[in-house]
Amino acid sequence: MIDIDNIDPGKPVLIAGPTASGKSALAMRIAETQGRTIVNADALQVYEGWRVLTARPSPADEAALPHALYGHVPFEASYSAGHWLRDATQYLTANPVIVGGTGLYFKALTEGLADIPATPPEIRAEADALPFAQLLADLDAHDPTLSARIDRQNRARVQRGWEVWRATGTPLSIWQAQTAPPALPLSRAHPIVLNADRDWLAERIARRFDLMIADGALDEARANLPRWPQAGGAAKAIGAPELIAHLNGDLSLDDARTAAITATLQYAKRQRTWFRSNMGAWTALDLPR
């Protein structure tokens, strides 16, 4: 376990880890002991409408300790790392505990983020309609620097590079090279990354999803069903498409459960891979202990 007495109360604490690894509980221990505010760095927990399904802090937790950037984005809106960085920066003077599973948020905070114009809807629609092979070929041709360093199997990463080039005429790699200094260099923080054993985490993920159902995740999905077609980033909540499919009569609840747990396991795998590749300078805490 982390010895809280060894955490400098004058530095913000960063806690990254895969879903269901116990990040929020650790953040609350540190915040309670040192009188800090907990700031969300999870791209799924920012949306209103999915408290249970995204494992946001409970109303009791939020009443017990100050929390920020949870459920503050409308269900129908989109929300980027740039939006989060602007929102989170205002809390840095309070030496917060910043906790979440979105590695890109932490990267933006500690390494800086290029101020790239938003992608026009028509460019996004054009990209969505193109075959992945075409996106990749265009990226190879117009931004080979970016193409060489990203995950070439990840459509979201490839499409992001394509959209920036197509919308601005400037490769994303050049935008990134012109990035402003970070709001919080890693040397001025206490960064912790949770390394979760795969099998241990898989058991927790399955058990947690069952608890979510017991705590009202299906009722939450039913309440969101009328506005599901207009969902923005909230549509990415892990398990949401499966529960919506069940409510629409396309999946049994058992099949929805199985599919949602599988999607969560895949998400956790991507998180763990990202953390290993990008957080070598962070203090690692191996779980379970």
C-alpha positions as CSV (number, residue, x, y, z in Angstrom):
1,M,0.0,0.0,0.0
2,I,1.0,3.6,-0.4
3,D,2.3,5.3,2.7
4,I,0.4,8.5,2.8
5,D,2.8,10.0,5.3
6,N,5.5,9.9,2.5
7,I,3.3,11.9,0.1
8,D,4.3,15.6,0.0
9,P,1.2,17.6,0.9
10,G,2.5,20.4,-1.2
11,K,2.3,18.5,-4.5
12,P,-0.7,17.4,-6.4
13,V,-1.2,13.6,-6.4
14,L,-1.9,11.8,-9.7
15,I,-3.5,8.3,-9.6
16,A,-3.9,6.4,-12.9
17,G,-5.1,2.8,-13.2
18,P,-7.3,0.5,-15.2
19,T,-11.0,0.3,-14.5
20,A,-12.1,-1.5,-11.3
21,S,-8.6,-1.4,-9.9
22,G,-9.5,0.6,-6.8
23,K,-8.3,4.1,-7.8
24,S,-11.2,6.0,-6.3
25,A,-10.9,4.3,-2.9
26,L,-7.2,5.2,-2.8
27,A,-7.9,8.8,-3.9
28,M,-10.5,9.1,-1.1
29,R,-8.0,7.9,1.5
30,I,-5.4,10.4,0.5
31,A,-7.9,13.3,0.1
32,E,-9.4,12.6,3.5
33,T,-6.0,12.3,5.2
34,Q,-4.5,15.4,3.6
35,G,-7.5,17.6,3.1
36,R,-7.5,17.5,-0.7
37,T,-10.1,17.9,-3.5
38,I,-10.6,14.8,-5.7
39,V,-10.6,15.8,-9.4
40,N,-11.8,13.3,-12.0
41,A,-9.5,12.3,-14.9
42,D,-11.8,9.6,-16.4
43,A,-13.3,10.4,-19.8
44,L,-16.4,8.3,-19.1
45,Q,-17.2,9.7,-15.7
46,V,-17.5,13.3,-16.9
47,Y,-21.0,12.7,-18.4
48,E,-24.2,13.1,-16.6
49,G,-26.6,10.3,-16.9
50,W,-24.2,7.4,-16.1
51,R,-23.4,7.6,-12.4
52,V,-23.8,3.8,-11.7
53,L,-22.6,2.4,-15.0
54,T,-19.3,4.4,-15.0
55,A,-18.7,3.8,-11.3
56,R,-18.8,7.5,-10.4
57,P,-18.5,8.3,-6.7
58,S,-21.7,7.9,-4.9
59,P,-23.7,10.9,-3.6
60,A,-22.5,9.9,-0.1
61,D,-18.9,10.0,-1.2
62,E,-19.4,13.3,-2.9
63,A,-21.0,14.7,0.2
64,A,-18.1,13.4,2.4
65,L,-15.3,14.9,0.4
66,P,-15.0,17.6,-2.3
67,H,-15.1,16.2,-5.8
68,A,-14.8,18.0,-9.1
69,L,-15.4,17.2,-12.8
70,Y,-17.8,14.3,-12.3
71,G,-21.0,14.3,-14.3
72,H,-20.6,17.9,-15.4
73,V,-20.8,17.3,-19.2
74,P,-24.3,17.0,-20.8
75,F,-25.2,13.6,-22.1
76,E,-25.5,14.9,-25.7
77,A,-22.2,16.7,-25.7
78,S,-18.7,15.8,-26.8
79,Y,-15.7,16.4,-24.5
80,S,-12.1,16.3,-25.4
81,A,-8.8,16.2,-23.6
82,G,-8.4,19.9,-24.3
83,H,-11.8,20.6,-22.6
84,W,-10.7,18.5,-19.6
85,L,-7.3,20.2,-19.3
86,R,-8.9,23.7,-19.3
87,D,-11.4,22.5,-16.6
88,A,-8.8,20.7,-14.5
89,T,-6.2,23.5,-14.5
90,Q,-8.3,25.7,-12.2
91,Y,-7.9,23.1,-9.4
92,L,-4.1,22.8,-9.4
93,T,-3.5,25.4,-6.8
94,A,-5.4,23.4,-4.3
95,N,-3.0,20.4,-4.5
96,P,-5.7,18.0,-5.6
97,V,-5.8,14.3,-6.0
98,I,-6.4,13.8,-9.7
99,V,-7.7,10.3,-10.4
100,G,-8.8,8.4,-13.4
101,G,-8.2,5.9,-16.2
102,T,-7.8,8.2,-19.2
103,G,-4.1,8.2,-19.9
104,L,-4.5,11.0,-22.5
105,Y,-5.8,13.4,-19.8
106,F,-2.7,12.8,-17.7
107,K,-0.4,13.1,-20.7
108,A,-2.1,16.5,-21.6
109,L,-1.7,17.6,-18.0
110,T,2.0,16.6,-17.5
111,E,3.4,17.0,-21.1
112,G,1.2,19.6,-22.6
113,L,-1.5,19.6,-25.3
114,A,-1.5,21.1,-28.8
115,D,-4.2,23.8,-29.2
116,I,-5.8,22.2,-32.3
117,P,-9.0,23.6,-33.7
118,A,-12.1,21.4,-33.3
119,T,-12.9,19.1,-36.2
120,P,-15.8,20.3,-38.3
121,P,-18.8,17.9,-38.3
122,E,-18.5,17.4,-42.1
123,I,-14.9,16.3,-41.8
124,R,-15.8,13.9,-39.0
125,A,-18.6,12.5,-41.1
126,E,-16.2,12.1,-44.1
127,A,-13.7,10.2,-41.9
128,D,-16.4,8.0,-40.4
129,A,-17.4,6.9,-43.9
130,L,-13.9,6.0,-45.2
131,P,-12.5,2.5,-44.9
132,F,-9.8,2.2,-42.3
133,A,-7.2,1.2,-45.0
134,Q,-7.8,4.5,-46.8
135,L,-7.4,6.5,-43.5
136,L,-4.2,4.8,-42.8
137,A,-2.9,5.3,-46.4
138,D,-3.7,9.0,-46.3
139,L,-2.0,9.3,-42.9
140,D,1.1,7.5,-44.1
141,A,1.3,10.0,-47.1
142,H,0.5,13.2,-45.2
143,D,1.8,12.7,-41.7
144,P,4.4,9.9,-41.7
145,T,5.9,11.1,-38.4
146,L,2.6,10.5,-36.6
147,S,1.9,7.3,-38.5
148,A,5.2,5.8,-37.4
149,R,4.6,6.3,-33.7
150,I,0.9,5.6,-33.0
151,D,-0.9,2.3,-32.8
152,R,-1.6,1.6,-36.4
153,Q,-4.4,-0.9,-35.5
154,N,-6.3,1.7,-33.5
155,R,-8.8,3.4,-35.8
156,A,-9.6,6.2,-33.3
157,R,-5.9,7.2,-33.2
158,V,-5.5,6.9,-37.0
159,Q,-8.7,8.8,-37.7
160,R,-7.8,11.6,-35.3
161,G,-4.5,12.2,-37.3
162,W,-6.4,12.0,-40.5
163,E,-9.1,14.5,-39.3
164,V,-6.5,17.1,-38.1
165,W,-4.6,16.9,-41.4
166,R,-7.8,17.1,-43.4
167,A,-9.4,19.9,-41.4
168,T,-6.3,22.2,-40.9
169,G,-3.9,21.3,-43.7
170,T,-1.2,20.8,-41.0
171,P,-0.1,17.3,-39.8
172,L,-1.0,16.5,-36.2
173,S,2.7,15.7,-35.5
174,I,3.5,19.4,-36.3
175,W,0.7,20.6,-34.0
176,Q,2.1,18.4,-31.3
177,A,5.6,19.7,-31.8
178,Q,4.4,23.2,-31.2
179,T,2.8,22.2,-27.9
180,A,2.9,24.7,-25.0
181,P,4.6,23.8,-21.7
182,P,2.6,21.5,-19.5
183,A,0.3,22.8,-16.8
184,L,1.8,20.4,-14.3
185,P,5.2,18.9,-15.1
186,L,5.6,15.4,-13.7
187,S,8.4,16.6,-11.4
188,R,6.0,18.8,-9.6
189,A,3.5,16.0,-8.8
190,H,3.4,12.7,-7.0
191,P,2.3,10.3,-9.8
192,I,1.1,6.8,-8.9
193,V,0.0,4.2,-11.5
194,L,-1.8,1.0,-10.4
195,N,-0.5,-2.2,-12.0
196,A,-3.3,-4.7,-11.7
197,D,-2.9,-8.4,-12.1
198,R,-5.0,-9.5,-15.1
199,D,-6.9,-12.3,-13.5
200,W,-7.4,-10.4,-10.3
201,L,-8.8,-7.5,-12.3
202,A,-11.0,-9.7,-14.4
203,E,-12.7,-11.1,-11.3
204,R,-13.3,-7.6,-10.0
205,I,-14.7,-6.4,-13.3
206,A,-17.3,-9.2,-13.4
207,R,-18.2,-8.8,-9.8
208,R,-18.5,-5.0,-10.2
209,F,-20.8,-5.3,-13.2
210,D,-23.2,-7.5,-11.3
211,L,-23.2,-5.0,-8.5
212,M,-23.9,-2.2,-11.0
213,I,-27.0,-4.1,-12.2
214,A,-28.1,-4.6,-8.6
215,D,-27.5,-0.9,-7.9
216,G,-29.7,0.3,-10.8
217,A,-27.5,0.4,-13.9
218,L,-30.4,-1.1,-16.0
219,D,-32.8,1.5,-14.6
220,E,-30.2,4.2,-15.5
221,A,-30.0,2.9,-19.1
222,R,-33.9,2.8,-19.3
223,A,-34.0,6.5,-18.2
224,N,-31.4,7.3,-20.9
225,L,-33.1,5.3,-23.6
226,P,-35.2,8.1,-25.1
227,R,-32.1,10.3,-25.6
228,W,-29.7,7.5,-26.6
229,P,-29.9,8.4,-30.3
230,Q,-28.6,11.9,-29.5
231,A,-25.9,10.7,-27.1
232,G,-22.5,12.4,-27.6
233,G,-19.5,11.1,-25.8
234,A,-21.8,9.4,-23.3
235,A,-22.4,6.7,-25.9
236,K,-18.9,5.5,-25.2
237,A,-19.7,4.4,-21.6
238,I,-18.6,0.8,-21.3
239,G,-21.7,-1.4,-21.1
240,A,-24.1,1.2,-22.3
241,P,-24.6,-0.1,-25.9
242,E,-25.2,-3.6,-24.5
243,L,-27.8,-2.5,-21.9
244,I,-29.5,-0.3,-24.5
245,A,-29.5,-3.3,-26.9
246,H,-31.2,-5.4,-24.2
247,L,-33.8,-2.7,-23.6
248,N,-34.5,-2.6,-27.3
249,G,-35.1,-6.3,-27.4
250,D,-31.9,-7.2,-29.3
251,L,-30.1,-9.0,-26.4
252,S,-31.1,-11.0,-23.4
253,L,-29.9,-9.6,-20.1
254,D,-27.5,-12.5,-19.8
255,D,-26.0,-11.9,-23.2
256,A,-25.8,-8.1,-22.5
257,R,-24.0,-8.9,-19.2
258,T,-21.5,-11.2,-21.0
259,A,-20.9,-8.7,-23.8
260,A,-20.5,-5.7,-21.4
261,I,-18.0,-7.6,-19.2
262,T,-16.1,-8.6,-22.3
263,A,-16.0,-5.0,-23.5
264,T,-14.8,-3.9,-20.0
265,L,-12.0,-6.5,-20.1
266,Q,-10.9,-5.2,-23.5
267,Y,-11.0,-1.6,-22.3
268,A,-8.9,-2.5,-19.2
269,K,-6.4,-4.3,-21.5
270,R,-6.0,-1.2,-23.6
271,Q,-5.6,0.9,-20.5
272,R,-2.9,-1.4,-19.0
273,T,-1.0,-1.4,-22.3
274,W,-1.1,2.4,-22.5
275,F,0.1,2.9,-18.9
276,R,3.0,0.5,-19.5
277,S,4.0,2.3,-22.6
278,N,3.6,5.9,-21.3
279,M,4.1,5.9,-17.5
280,G,7.5,4.5,-16.9
281,A,8.4,7.5,-14.8
282,W,5.4,7.1,-12.5
283,T,5.5,5.3,-9.1
284,A,4.1,1.9,-9.7
285,L,1.8,0.1,-7.2
286,D,1.4,-3.5,-8.0
287,L,-2.1,-5.0,-7.2
288,P,-3.2,-7.0,-5.4
289,R,-1.0,-6.6,-2.4
